[in-house]
Amino acid sequence: MNIVLLAGGASPEREISLRSGKAIYRALIELGHKVSLVDPALGFHQPKSVEDFFNPQLNTEKVSIENYLEAFQLETFNECDLVFIILHGKWGEDGTVQAILELMNIKYTGCDVLASAIAIDKDLTKTIVMQNGIKTPPWFLHEKNHEVDYKEIADKVGLPCVFKPNDQGSTIGFSLVDSIDNFEEAINLALKYSDKVLVEKYIKGRELTVSILGDIALPVIEVKPKHVMYDYECKYTKGMTEYYCPADLPEEITEKVKKLSLMAFNSCRCRTFGRVDFILDETNELYFLEINTIPGMTDLSLVPMAAKVFGLDFNSLIQRIIDLSLS
């Protein structure tokens, strides 16, 4: 097949996208596909070599959201069979790119426009899953330029609590706060990455994640970071996190978190593949955290880890994602 691989992008997760893209590119070539690389944030100024394309230190001065429409005018898209999207965060995981590709009548991997827009909006996602009977920690949404009452937030959410941008991933702009005195700093950090800040009650417990492939929930992974929470450093630095797959859980909890993950994924109209995160508290209650519709595919990523335990090597996983996207 002629496949365009979209990687890079203009979000704060650009470097992780390039790392994910490099692994997928290698798999696509080994699978026998013809692959064209496009970084939408570079417009007409695409790197000349594969090595340059995946180097996050190059072309940084040219990276801009304003280049996206220019990039989709490249002749590369004229005869492609599929676009494999591995753009993380804003301007790739939020429905923007999906909408452009639908206007161009080009098939692509992952969720459609609506599901992408829902899943990246943490406030909306939590609202939907709660309406479907799935527990989620209490939360408060603060919007930029609106007055904020710190006591109101503390009364509604409780302490400690987590501050994070409402539409970013990889715990970028994230803070764990145990005092009202630190609220202003946490809000200002999150507002650097989004116009909305989600403040969520911190639930102490075991971090679980379930990868979804089609209509199948893959083996549950327990994540044990060196830090209090699974932050950016723990996610992308070797040795900073221990992973257990399958997670050492009672069978009834394993089955319950798989069922709830599929329910959450489907209630937000997601499809093809993704990852759903939960916390199992000290009383064995499960709390939904969020959905990731274009999860990382690096050597430390969780979807490939779960797929391997399920019986799919990395190349087989990539081919399965392609097949599901075309079905």
C-alpha positions, 0 to 999 in steps of 0.5 A, a space after each residue: 500500500 501507499 501509506 503517508 505517515 503523519 508525524 511531528 506536528 506543532 504540539 508540545 508532544 512533537 518529540 514523542 510523536 517523532 519517536 513513535 513515528 520512527 518505530 512505525 516507519 520501520 515497521 511499515 517498511 518491513 511489512 512491505 508498504 511504500 511509505 511517504 513521510 509528512 510533518 504537517 508543522 513544516 508545510 512545504 519545507 519537508 526534510 530531505 532524508 528519513 534521518 533528518 525527518 526524525 531528528 527533533 533538533 532540526 527545523 524547529 524554527 519552521 514548526 508552526 500550526 500555520 503550515 498545516 494546510 500547506 502540508 496537505 497540498 503536497 503531491 504526496 497525498 494524491 495517490 495514497 491509500 491510507 494516512 497513518 496518523 501518529 500526531 500526539 496532542 493538539 493539532 493531530 489528536 483533536 480532530 483537526 487533521 482528521 477533518 482535513 483528510 475527510 474533506 480530501 476523501 482520504 482514509 486514515 487510522 484511528 478515531 474520526 473527527 467527532 471521537 477525536 474531539 471528544 476524547 482530547 477534551 478531558 472535561 467532556 470525556 469525564 462527563 460522558 463516561 460518568 453518564 454511562 455509570 463509570 466512576 471518575 474523580 470529582 473535578 472542576 474546569 477553570 477557563 482562561 480569563 475567568 475569575 477563579 475562587 481557590 476555596 471553591 475549587 478546594 471545596 469541590 475537588 478536595 486536597 490533594 488535587 491534580 491540575 492539568 491542561 484540558 486538551 493535552 497529553 503526556 502530563 504536559 503542564 501537570 501539577 500535583 498540589 496539596 495546598 491552596 497556596 500552590 493553586 495559582 502556580 499550578 493554574 498558570 503552568 497549565 494555562 501555558 498549554 491550554 485555555 482550560 484547566 482541569 482540576 481533579 481530585 487525586 486518588 491514591 492507588 494503583 495506576 492501570 491502563 487498558 489498550 484497546 484494539 478494535 473491540 478487544 481489551 488487551 491485557 491490563 498493565 499496571 504502571 509503577 512510576 518512581 515519582 508519586 505519579 506517572 509524569 512526563 519524565 517517568 513516561 519517557 525515561 528508561 528506568 523511571 517506571 516499572 511495568 507489570 503486564 498482565 497486572 497482578 490483579 484478582 480476576 474479577 478486577 481484571 475483567 471489570 477494568 477491561 469491561 469499563 475500558 471498552 464501555 468508556 472507549 465506545 461511549 465516546 465513539 472511539 474506534 480502531 485503537 487507543 488506551 484507557 487509564 484508570 486508578 484502582 484505589 485502596 478499597 478496590 474501587 476503579 476510577 476512570 481518568 482519560 482516553 488516549 486516541 493516538 497513544 505513544 508507540 515508542 520502545 517504552 509505550 504501553 500499547 505495544 507492550 500489551 499487544 506483545 503479551 496478547 500475542 502480537 509483535 510490533 509489526 503485527 500490531 501496526 498491520 492490525 491497526 491498518 486493517 481495522 482502519 480500512 474495514 
